[in-house]
Amino acid sequence: MEPFSCDTFVALPPATVDNRIIFGKNSDRLYDEVQEVVYFPAVVHDNLGERLKCTYIEIDQVPETYAVVLSRPAWLWGAEMGANEHGVCIGNEAVWGREEVCDEEALLGMDLV
């Protein structure tokens, strides 16, 4: 079966037991694509002159990054979903639009996650 849907959901109190927040996501990635669950600790970066290599391009390094847990395809820099140390959760979704796609390499939606 070919993938065709990518959905993110959240359940918030009072719909959950013990005022918990439940976050989840399914993916339309291929069934045999390796997904890694990775942890990156918080870091204060002293290498601000260096560039950060994303999936296809490089961007400026930021002064500080928060700790994150991410689920990502093994072959790319970005992530399908994740949560940071402050409890902020995000899931990547396909967005269908009418604008022309740029021919230049750029950040992927998963790089933005």
C-alpha positions in Angstrom: 0.0 0.0 0.0 1.4 3.4 -0.9 1.5 6.1 1.8 -1.1 8.9 1.3 -1.6 10.6 4.6 0.4 12.3 7.3 -1.4 13.5 10.4 -0.5 15.0 13.7 -2.8 15.0 16.7 -2.9 16.3 20.3 -5.3 15.4 23.1 -5.5 18.0 25.9 -7.1 18.1 29.3 -9.9 17.6 30.3 -10.1 14.9 27.6 -7.2 13.0 29.1 -6.5 11.2 32.4 -4.6 13.1 35.1 -4.4 16.3 32.9 -1.9 14.8 30.6 -1.1 16.0 27.1 -0.8 13.4 24.4 0.9 14.2 21.1 1.3 11.8 18.2 2.0 11.6 14.5 1.7 9.1 11.7 3.9 9.5 8.7 3.5 9.0 4.9 7.1 8.0 4.6 7.8 4.6 3.0 7.2 1.6 5.3 10.8 0.4 5.1 12.5 3.8 5.6 14.5 3.9 8.8 13.2 6.3 11.5 15.6 7.3 14.3 14.6 8.6 17.7 17.4 10.9 18.7 18.1 13.2 21.7 20.2 16.4 21.4 21.1 18.2 24.7 20.8 21.9 25.2 23.9 23.7 23.9 25.3 27.3 24.1 27.3 27.5 20.9 30.6 29.2 20.7 31.1 28.5 17.0 28.9 31.2 15.7 31.1 31.8 12.7 30.6 28.3 11.5 27.7 27.2 9.3 25.2 24.4 10.2 24.8 21.7 7.6 21.1 20.9 7.1 19.8 18.4 4.6 20.6 20.4 1.4 21.9 23.8 2.5 23.9 25.4 5.2 22.6 28.1 7.6 24.1 30.3 10.3 24.5 28.7 13.7 22.4 30.2 16.5 23.8 31.2 19.9 21.7 28.7 21.9 19.7 25.6 21.2 17.2 23.7 23.5 17.3 20.0 24.3 15.1 18.1 21.9 13.9 14.5 21.3 13.2 14.0 17.6 11.9 11.2 15.3 13.5 11.5 11.9 14.3 9.6 8.7 17.9 8.5 9.0 19.0 10.0 5.8 18.2 13.7 6.5 19.1 16.4 9.0 15.5 17.4 10.0 12.7 15.6 11.7 9.2 14.3 11.3 8.2 15.3 14.9 9.7 16.2 18.2 9.5 17.9 21.5 11.9 20.3 23.3 12.8 20.7 26.9 10.0 23.3 27.4 7.3 20.9 26.3 6.8 22.4 22.9 5.8 19.7 20.4 5.7 19.8 16.6 4.9 17.5 13.7 5.8 17.9 10.1 2.9 18.0 7.6 2.7 18.2 3.8 1.2 21.5 2.7 -0.4 21.6 -0.8 -0.4 25.0 -2.4 -0.7 26.6 -5.8 2.6 28.5 -5.8 5.4 27.4 -8.0 8.1 25.3 -6.4 11.5 26.9 -6.4 14.3 25.1 -8.3 16.9 26.2 -5.8 17.9 23.9 -2.9 16.4 25.1 0.4 15.4 24.0 3.8 12.9 21.1 3.9 9.8 21.3 6.1 11.5 18.6 8.2 14.6 20.9 8.6 12.3 23.5 10.1 11.0 21.1 12.7 
